[in-house]
Amino acid sequence: MDMNTEGRTLIKTMGRSIFLAALAVGMSSSLSLAADKMKFTFNWTADDGDLGFVLAKKLGFYEELGIDIEFEEGRGSSITSQLVATGQTDVGYADAPAAMNVASKGANFKIIAPILEGNTSAAISLKESGIETIKDLKGKKVAVCAGCSQTALLDPLLKANGLEQSDMEIISVDGAAFLGLLTEKKVDVVLSDPGSISAPLRDRGIETTAILYRENGIPTVGLSLIAREDKLAANPDLYKRFIEASLKGWDAARRDPDAAADALLEMYPKANSRDASIWTAQNLIIPALCVEGASTLGDVPDANWNITYELLTTYLGLPNTKPITDYYTRDYLPENRPACP
């Protein structure tokens, strides 16, 4: 082979390589551009209740299914539900009873997948206070926050245990003030999630008692994914992919809570400490992912929906003019869901 021929061959080879490289870059860019953007609003500031979502993003599960996900921190389940209802976010994460209450007032959205099949709400006090049952709240100062799911369920919780709000002093404050009010003993009890109160106080060597709603007459469906019906109808495949990626993330989180805690702190450095997140995941969040009778993540048995509906229509004024099935749908659940233990 003469030099001219060899040179031409080399140039052709280099040209093909450059072309293929450019083609690969172009295809990659096209795939990136084709990703569906989604805004996902949490129920509250990022915490251990979001472990599965942040791990799903960290591990690339959303990206693998063609979703460019944006997380937004929330300000309570009722407010998140309103943001979904008004189209200000594509999907929300809200406590089922609070979401149903908003939906009952005409908001056009549905629950599309319960993540915490059992609720994690609790009446939390310092252990030294001696408060061990709901009945012990009588005569106490109880802090609540407007728009929080625990507040929405306060009346049925009290009624299920023979009390009324008039039996105690109810103080409405910003949920961000709960830790200070409790540790400074300005209130006796806060209604919240133990992951937001008990876990960080445990890091400081302060013991608490958490009286779980679900063990005291309020076994309602917990934190769930919600979306507007028009958005669901416009792009059903997108929501199916979103749920699939999310459930995959939660499956990974229950198998490796350490990795989930690391992902949460990497994305949200102001969240609970690593030890607190792991403790909360193991003791509160993971046990709530599957309720008795559930076969997979993301799908609550009909019996639990019926109990939730009965409690809300009896105690919270939820209209009984339409059935519980009007509030949720299984149409967007992926076929292959992670199994319950």
C-alpha positions, 0 to 999 in steps of 0.5 A: 500500500502506497503512502497516498492510499494509506493516508486516504484510508486513515482519513476515511477511518478517522472520518467514520470515527468522528461521525459515529462519535458525533452520532452517539452524542446526538442520540444521547442529546436527543434521548435527554431532550425526550425525557418527560419533565415532572414536578413532584411536591412532597408533603413537607420538608424533605425527611425520612418519609421521602427516602425511597424517592431520593434513592430512586433519583440517586440510582437513576430509576426515573432517568432510566424510565425517561423522566426528568424529575424535579423535587419540591418540598411541601408545607403540609398534605392539605397544601400539597393537595391544593397545589396538585388541584390547581395544576401547580405541580404534576404529582403530590405526596400527601396523607390520604385523609387530608387529600380526600378532604380536599378532593371532597370539596371539588378538587379534580385529582385522585390518589394513584398509589399509596406509598405508606399503606399505614399512617405514621401520625403520632401524638409525641411527648417527652418520655419524662412527662409520663404521657403514655396513652391518648387519654393522658392528653386530657388537661394537656397543652397540645401543639398542632399545625394548620394543614398537617394531616395529624391535625385533620385526624385529631377529632376522630382520634380523640373521639375514638378514645373518649375525648374532645378538643375541649378536654385540652388546650389546643395551640396552633403553630408552625410545625417548624416550632414543634421541636423547640416548644416540646423541649422547652416544655411550652407544650406537653404534646405535638401532633406530628410524625416521629421521624420529624420529632422523635428521631432528631431528639434521640440524636440529642439524647432526649427520649420521647413517647410516640403514641401512633394513631394507627394503634389507637383507632385510626388505621387510615391509609398513609402518605400517597401519590396524587395527581390531577385527572386531566393530567393523568388522562393526557399522559397515562404512560408517564404516570405509570413510569413515575410510579414504577420508578418510585416503587422501585426506589422504595423497594431499594430503600427497605432493603438498604436503609443506610444507602437511602439515608445517605442519598437523603443527606446528599440531596438535603443536608438539613434533613435528619442525621444519618443515624436518625434517618436509619432509625426512623426507616427501620422503626417507622417507615418500612413497617408502614410500607405494607399493611396486613393483607397487602400483597405488593407495595403501592396497593392497599387492600379494599378493607383499609380504604373502607375503614379510612372512608368510614372514619372520614365520613363519620368524624371529619364530615367527608360527604358520603354522597360518592363512594370511596372508589371515587377518591382513588384508582389502581389504573396507573399501577405497574404490573410488576410491583415489589412484593410485600413480605 
